[in-house]
Amino acid sequence: MENAAVGAVRVTRDMLSASGPAKPDASGKGVLIVVGGGNNGGDGLAVARGLGKCGVKAEVLLVKEEEKLRGDAATNLRFLRDENPAAPFHSLPAGADLNALLADRPLVIDAILGTGFHGRLSPEVAAIVQAMNRCGAAILALDIPSGLDSDSGKATDGAIRAARTVTFAAVKRGLVTEDGPRYTGEVCVAGIGTPV
C-alpha cells in the first residue's frame, strides 16, 4: 500500500502541475480525497500522508463513520493522525455539506470503492459519486473508478468518471473492456514492488 501511494502521489502532483496553479480563492482549498471504509480507502489515506510530506494541501472526506472503518482504512487513518494531528477531516455522517466541500477544488481523488466492487452503488455512495462527477474538478481514481467492475468492465449507473486512473501493480481487465475506457480517463500503472 505504501508503494501504491508513492505512485499515486506522483500522478497527483503531475495532474496538479499540468493544470497550473489552482485559482487563488479565500477558501484556500486543496486536493479533496474521498475515502471509503475498505482497502481503497486505505490507499486514499496513504496518499493523503504522502501528499502532506510533499507539501501538497490535502483534505480527507470520510464516507463512513470513523468507527466503521476497517482494515487498511482504519490503520492508515491512525497513521495519518499520528503524523499530522492537524490534518483536515470531514465526515458525511456528521452532516457535512457535500457540494460546498467539493466546490473550487484543484483535484478530487476517488478512494471510495476498489476492485472488490460488483453490482450497484448504495444510494448513499451513489449520491456522493454524482456530486463528485458534477463538481467540475478533475477526478483521479485510485486503482479503479468507484462503480466500475474490475473484472467485467461494466459500470453501474452513476459510476465515477475519472480524468485519470492510477491502477496498482497491473492494468485490470475492467479498465480496458466494456464500459471501462469511458470511465477511466488516462490509465497509469503504479508498481507496488511485487511481480505480476
C-alpha contacts under 8 A as a table, 3 or more apart, distances in Angstrom:
res1	aa1	res2	aa2	distance
1	M	4	A	4.97
1	M	5	A	6.14
1	M	42	G	7.87
1	M	43	D	6.25
1	M	46	A	7.37
1	M	192	I	7.32
2	E	5	A	5.07
2	E	6	V	6.38
2	E	46	A	6.64
2	E	192	I	7.94
3	N	6	V	5.12
3	N	7	G	6.54
3	N	191	G	7.10
3	N	192	I	4.83
3	N	193	G	7.01
4	A	7	G	5.26
4	A	8	A	6.24
4	A	43	D	7.34
4	A	168	F	6.02
4	A	190	A	6.11
4	A	191	G	6.69
4	A	192	I	5.31
5	A	8	A	4.94
5	A	9	V	5.96
5	A	43	D	6.32
5	A	44	G	7.75
5	A	46	A	5.71
5	A	47	V	4.88
5	A	50	G	6.86
6	V	9	V	5.18
6	V	10	R	6.32
6	V	47	V	7.27
6	V	50	G	6.81
7	G	10	R	5.13
7	G	11	V	6.45
7	G	166	V	7.79
7	G	190	A	4.93
7	G	191	G	7.13
8	A	11	V	5.10
8	A	12	T	6.07
8	A	47	V	6.65
8	A	142	L	7.34
8	A	166	V	6.19
8	A	190	A	7.01
9	V	12	T	4.94
9	V	13	R	6.13
9	V	47	V	6.00
9	V	50	G	6.35
9	V	51	L	6.16
10	R	13	R	5.30
10	R	14	D	6.21
11	V	14	D	4.98
11	V	15	M	6.15
11	V	166	V	7.20
11	V	188	C	7.95
12	T	15	M	5.14
12	T	16	L	6.21
12	T	140	L	7.47
13	R	16	L	5.05
13	R	17	S	6.12
14	D	17	S	5.23
14	D	18	A	6.03
15	M	18	A	5.09
15	M	19	S	6.30
16	L	19	S	5.39
16	L	20	G	6.39
16	L	21	P	7.17
16	L	22	A	7.97
16	L	106	P	7.09
16	L	107	L	7.27
17	S	20	G	5.08
17	S	21	P	6.87
19	S	22	A	7.66
22	A	105	R	7.88
22	A	106	P	5.47
23	K	106	P	7.97
24	P	28	G	6.72
25	D	28	G	5.69
25	D	29	K	7.88
29	K	57	K	7.71
29	K	104	D	7.03
29	K	105	R	6.03
29	K	106	P	7.82
30	G	56	V	7.53
30	G	57	K	4.83
30	G	58	A	5.07
30	G	59	E	6.60
30	G	105	R	6.13
30	G	106	P	6.53
30	G	107	L	7.65
31	V	56	V	7.91
31	V	57	K	6.32
31	V	58	A	4.59
31	V	59	E	6.17
31	V	105	R	6.10
31	V	106	P	6.04
31	V	107	L	5.08
31	V	108	V	5.77
31	V	109	I	7.40
32	L	58	A	5.83
32	L	59	E	4.92
32	L	60	V	5.81
32	L	61	L	6.97
32	L	102	L	7.35
32	L	105	R	6.97
32	L	107	L	6.66
32	L	108	V	4.89
32	L	109	I	6.19
33	I	44	G	6.41
33	I	45	L	7.87
33	I	48	A	7.28
33	I	58	A	7.14
33	I	59	E	6.17
33	I	60	V	4.87
33	I	61	L	6.08
33	I	108	V	5.90
33	I	109	I	4.60
33	I	110	D	6.36
33	I	111	A	6.79
34	V	41	G	7.92
34	V	44	G	7.44
34	V	60	V	6.07
34	V	61	L	4.79
34	V	62	L	6.26
34	V	63	V	6.91
34	V	108	V	7.40
34	V	109	I	6.08
34	V	110	D	5.46
34	V	111	A	5.58
34	V	112	I	6.24
35	V	40	N	7.46
35	V	41	G	4.54
35	V	42	G	7.74
35	V	44	G	5.99
35	V	45	L	7.23
35	V	60	V	6.93
35	V	61	L	5.97
35	V	62	L	5.06
35	V	63	V	5.87
35	V	110	D	7.06
35	V	111	A	4.80
35	V	112	I	4.89
36	G	40	N	6.69
36	G	41	G	4.49
36	G	62	L	6.43
36	G	63	V	5.36
36	G	64	K	6.40
36	G	69	L	7.93
36	G	73	A	7.75
36	G	111	A	6.14
36	G	112	I	3.92
36	G	113	L	6.30
37	G	40	N	7.68
37	G	41	G	5.53
37	G	42	G	7.73
37	G	62	L	7.93
37	G	63	V	7.24
37	G	64	K	6.03
37	G	68	K	6.95
37	G	69	L	4.61
37	G	70	R	6.21
37	G	73	A	5.92
37	G	74	A	7.84
37	G	112	I	7.30
38	G	41	G	5.27
38	G	42	G	6.46
38	G	69	L	6.77
38	G	70	R	6.06
38	G	71	G	6.63
38	G	72	D	6.68
38	G	73	A	5.57
38	G	112	I	7.91
38	G	113	L	7.46
39	N	42	G	4.83
39	N	43	D	6.39
39	N	71	G	6.93
39	N	72	D	5.37
39	N	73	A	5.90
39	N	114	G	7.26
40	N	43	D	5.01
40	N	44	G	6.39
40	N	73	A	7.55
40	N	111	A	5.23
40	N	112	I	6.07
40	N	113	L	5.72
40	N	114	G	5.15
40	N	142	L	7.17
40	N	143	D	7.76
41	G	44	G	4.96
41	G	45	L	6.26
41	G	72	D	7.55
41	G	73	A	5.16
41	G	111	A	5.08
41	G	112	I	5.74
41	G	113	L	7.37
42	G	45	L	5.15
42	G	46	A	6.16
42	G	71	G	7.88
42	G	72	D	4.70
42	G	73	A	3.68
42	G	74	A	7.21
42	G	75	T	7.45
42	G	76	N	5.64
42	G	77	L	7.53
43	D	46	A	5.11
43	D	47	V	6.19
43	D	72	D	7.80
43	D	73	A	7.48
43	D	111	A	6.87
43	D	142	L	7.41
44	G	47	V	5.02
44	G	48	A	6.27
44	G	109	I	7.65
44	G	110	D	7.71
44	G	111	A	5.10
44	G	142	L	7.39
45	L	48	A	4.91
45	L	49	R	6.41
45	L	60	V	7.65
45	L	73	A	6.96
45	L	76	N	5.67
45	L	77	L	6.11
45	L	80	L	6.99
46	A	49	R	5.14
46	A	50	G	6.32
46	A	76	N	5.98
46	A	80	L	7.48
47	V	50	G	4.93
47	V	51	L	6.05
48	A	51	L	5.19
48	A	52	G	6.20
48	A	58	A	6.22
48	A	59	E	7.45
48	A	60	V	7.40
48	A	80	L	7.55
49	R	52	G	5.19
49	R	53	K	6.42
49	R	80	L	5.71
49	R	83	E	7.76
50	G	53	K	5.18
50	G	54	C	6.49
51	L	54	C	5.06
51	L	55	G	6.33
51	L	56	V	5.08
51	L	57	K	7.07
51	L	58	A	6.78
52	G	55	G	5.11
52	G	56	V	5.50
52	G	57	K	6.41
52	G	58	A	6.86
53	K	56	V	7.56
58	A	88	P	7.72
59	E	87	A	6.96
59	E	88	P	5.18
59	E	89	F	6.05
59	E	90	H	7.85
60	V	88	P	6.44
60	V	89	F	4.90
60	V	90	H	6.20
61	L	89	F	5.91
61	L	90	H	4.68
61	L	91	S	5.65
61	L	92	L	7.25
62	L	65	E	6.92
62	L	66	E	7.31
62	L	89	F	7.30
62	L	90	H	6.13
62	L	91	S	4.83
62	L	92	L	6.55
63	V	91	S	6.35
63	V	92	L	5.75
63	V	93	P	7.35
63	V	112	I	7.54
63	V	125	V	7.84
64	K	68	K	6.36
64	K	69	L	6.82
64	K	91	S	7.20
64	K	92	L	7.20
64	K	93	P	6.78
65	E	68	K	5.41
65	E	69	L	6.97
65	E	91	S	6.84
65	E	92	L	7.87
65	E	93	P	6.21
66	E	69	L	5.51
66	E	74	A	7.78
69	L	73	A	5.84
69	L	74	A	5.08
70	R	73	A	5.69
70	R	74	A	5.02
70	R	75	T	7.76
71	G	74	A	5.57
71	G	75	T	6.30
72	D	75	T	4.98
72	D	76	N	5.89
73	A	76	N	5.33
73	A	77	L	6.09
74	A	77	L	5.20
74	A	78	R	6.34
75	T	78	R	5.23
75	T	79	F	6.34
76	N	79	F	4.84
76	N	80	L	5.99
77	L	80	L	5.07
77	L	81	R	6.15
78	R	81	R	5.19
78	R	82	D	6.10
79	F	82	D	5.08
79	F	83	E	6.18
80	L	83	E	5.20
80	L	84	N	5.84
80	L	85	P	7.54
80	L	87	A	7.69
81	R	84	N	5.10
81	R	85	P	4.70
81	R	86	A	7.62
81	R	87	A	6.94
82	D	85	P	5.99
84	N	87	A	5.42
90	H	96	A	6.68
91	S	94	A	5.37
91	S	95	G	7.08
91	S	96	A	6.12
92	L	95	G	5.23
92	L	96	A	4.92
92	L	97	D	7.65
92	L	98	L	7.36
93	P	96	A	7.27
96	A	101	L	7.67
97	D	100	A	5.44
97	D	101	L	6.22
98	L	101	L	5.09
98	L	102	L	6.23
98	L	128	I	7.56
98	L	131	A	7.43
99	N	102	L	5.19
99	N	103	A	6.10
99	N	131	A	6.67
99	N	135	C	7.37
100	A	103	A	5.25
102	L	105	R	6.23
102	L	108	V	7.71
102	L	131	A	7.85
102	L	132	M	6.95
102	L	135	C	6.11
103	A	135	C	6.19
103	A	136	G	7.85
104	D	137	A	7.35
105	R	108	V	6.73
105	R	137	A	6.00
106	P	137	A	6.17
106	P	138	A	7.35
107	L	137	A	5.47
107	L	138	A	5.27
107	L	139	I	6.03
107	L	140	L	7.40
108	V	132	M	7.70
108	V	137	A	6.35
108	V	138	A	6.29
108	V	139	I	4.87
108	V	140	L	6.36
109	I	139	I	5.59
109	I	140	L	4.76
109	I	141	A	5.85
109	I	142	L	7.25
110	D	139	I	6.77
110	D	140	L	6.06
110	D	141	A	4.64
110	D	142	L	6.07
110	D	145	P	6.93
110	D	146	S	7.04
110	D	160	I	7.83
111	A	114	G	7.43
111	A	141	A	6.64
111	A	142	L	5.67
111	A	146	S	7.60
112	I	146	S	6.15
113	L	116	G	7.42
113	L	117	F	6.30
113	L	144	I	7.92
113	L	145	P	7.49
113	L	146	S	4.83
113	L	147	G	7.16
114	G	117	F	5.97
114	G	142	L	7.62
114	G	143	D	6.45
114	G	144	I	5.90
114	G	145	P	7.35
114	G	146	S	6.37
115	T	143	D	7.33
115	T	144	I	6.62
115	T	149	D	6.99
115	T	150	S	5.37
116	G	149	D	7.98
116	G	150	S	7.70
117	F	146	S	7.70
117	F	147	G	6.85
117	F	148	L	7.32
117	F	149	D	6.00
117	F	150	S	7.52
118	H	147	G	7.74
118	H	148	L	7.76
118	H	149	D	5.54
119	G	149	D	7.77
119	G	156	T	6.94
120	R	147	G	7.12
120	R	156	T	5.68
120	R	157	D	7.56
121	L	124	E	7.92
121	L	125	V	5.96
121	L	126	A	5.48
121	L	147	G	6.42
121	L	156	T	7.14
121	L	157	D	8.00
122	S	125	V	5.29
122	S	126	A	5.96
123	P	126	A	4.99
123	P	127	A	6.19
124	E	127	A	5.35
124	E	128	I	6.58
125	V	128	I	5.08
125	V	129	V	6.14
126	A	129	V	5.11
126	A	130	Q	6.09
126	A	158	G	6.41
126	A	159	A	7.73
127	A	130	Q	5.19
127	A	131	A	6.27
128	I	131	A	5.18
128	I	132	M	6.22
129	V	132	M	4.99
129	V	133	N	6.13
129	V	146	S	7.88
129	V	158	G	6.76
129	V	159	A	6.69
129	V	160	I	5.97
130	Q	133	N	5.12
130	Q	134	R	6.35
130	Q	158	G	6.14
130	Q	159	A	7.86
130	Q	160	I	7.67
131	A	134	R	5.33
131	A	135	C	6.01
132	M	135	C	5.29
132	M	136	G	7.96
132	M	137	A	7.99
132	M	139	I	7.92
132	M	160	I	7.60
133	N	136	G	7.21
133	N	139	I	7.94
133	N	160	I	6.31
133	N	161	R	6.33
138	A	162	A	7.09
138	A	163	A	5.76
139	I	161	R	7.31
139	I	162	A	4.83
139	I	163	A	5.41
139	I	164	R	6.81
140	L	162	A	5.64
140	L	163	A	6.09
140	L	164	R	5.03
140	L	165	T	5.60
140	L	166	V	7.29
141	A	144	I	5.86
141	A	145	P	5.01
141	A	146	S	7.53
141	A	160	I	7.92
141	A	162	A	5.91
141	A	164	R	6.38
141	A	165	T	4.59
141	A	166	V	6.36
141	A	184	T	7.57
142	L	145	P	6.85
142	L	165	T	5.99
142	L	166	V	5.39
142	L	167	T	6.18
143	D	165	T	6.44
143	D	166	V	5.49
143	D	167	T	3.73
143	D	168	F	5.61
144	I	148	L	6.84
144	I	150	S	6.91
144	I	165	T	6.32
144	I	166	V	7.52
144	I	167	T	6.35
144	I	175	L	7.14
144	I	184	T	7.26
145	P	148	L	5.74
145	P	159	A	7.03
145	P	160	I	5.36
145	P	161	R	7.01
145	P	162	A	6.61
145	P	165	T	7.01
145	P	183	Y	6.96
145	P	184	T	6.38
146	S	159	A	5.88
146	S	160	I	5.50
147	G	155	A	5.76
147	G	156	T	5.47
147	G	157	D	7.75
147	G	158	G	7.30
147	G	159	A	4.33
147	G	160	I	6.43
148	L	153	G	6.21
148	L	154	K	5.88
148	L	155	A	4.33
148	L	156	T	6.41
148	L	159	A	6.26
148	L	160	I	7.80
148	L	174	G	7.32
148	L	180	G	7.04
148	L	183	Y	7.78
149	D	152	S	5.62
149	D	153	G	5.12
149	D	154	K	5.43
149	D	155	A	6.20
149	D	174	G	6.04
150	S	153	G	5.71
150	S	172	K	5.97
150	S	173	R	6.25
150	S	174	G	4.18
150	S	175	L	6.61
151	D	172	K	7.10
151	D	173	R	5.64
151	D	174	G	4.91
152	S	173	R	7.05
152	S	174	G	5.18
152	S	177	T	7.12
152	S	178	E	7.11
153	G	173	R	6.85
153	G	174	G	3.47
153	G	175	L	6.07
153	G	176	V	7.07
153	G	177	T	5.18
153	G	178	E	4.99
153	G	179	D	5.50
153	G	180	G	4.96
154	K	174	G	7.16
154	K	178	E	5.89
154	K	179	D	5.32
154	K	180	G	6.81
155	A	158	G	7.95
155	A	159	A	6.03
155	A	179	D	5.93
155	A	180	G	7.19
155	A	183	Y	7.95
156	T	159	A	5.70
159	A	183	Y	7.52
160	I	183	Y	6.59
161	R	182	R	7.47
161	R	183	Y	4.52
161	R	184	T	6.42
161	R	185	G	7.48
162	A	165	T	6.45
162	A	183	Y	5.81
162	A	184	T	5.14
162	A	185	G	5.41
163	A	184	T	6.69
163	A	185	G	4.49
163	A	186	E	6.41
164	R	184	T	5.98
164	R	185	G	4.60
164	R	186	E	4.52
164	R	187	V	5.78
164	R	188	C	7.44
165	T	184	T	5.51
165	T	185	G	6.43
165	T	186	E	6.19
165	T	187	V	4.88
165	T	188	C	6.20
166	V	187	V	5.93
166	V	188	C	4.72
166	V	189	V	5.67
166	V	190	A	6.50
167	T	170	A	6.71
167	T	171	V	6.35
167	T	172	K	7.68
167	T	187	V	7.06
167	T	188	C	6.17
167	T	189	V	4.98
167	T	190	A	6.07
168	F	171	V	7.45
168	F	189	V	5.78
168	F	190	A	4.94
168	F	191	G	6.01
168	F	192	I	6.54
169	A	189	V	6.55
169	A	190	A	5.93
169	A	191	G	4.69
169	A	192	I	5.50
169	A	193	G	7.77
169	A	194	T	7.22
169	A	195	P	7.98
169	A	196	V	6.86
170	A	189	V	6.16
170	A	190	A	7.68
170	A	191	G	7.47
170	A	196	V	6.92
171	V	175	L	6.90
171	V	189	V	6.68
172	K	175	L	5.60
172	K	176	V	7.53
173	R	176	V	5.82
173	R	177	T	6.34
174	G	177	T	5.31
174	G	178	E	7.23
174	G	179	D	7.90
174	G	180	G	5.60
175	L	180	G	4.44
175	L	181	P	6.12
175	L	184	T	6.49
175	L	187	V	7.98
176	V	179	D	7.92
176	V	180	G	5.24
176	V	181	P	5.48
177	T	180	G	5.41
177	T	181	P	6.89
178	E	181	P	7.52
179	D	182	R	5.68
179	D	183	Y	6.82
180	G	183	Y	5.42
180	G	184	T	6.06
181	P	184	T	5.50
181	P	185	G	6.63
182	R	185	G	6.82
184	T	187	V	6.55
191	G	194	T	7.51
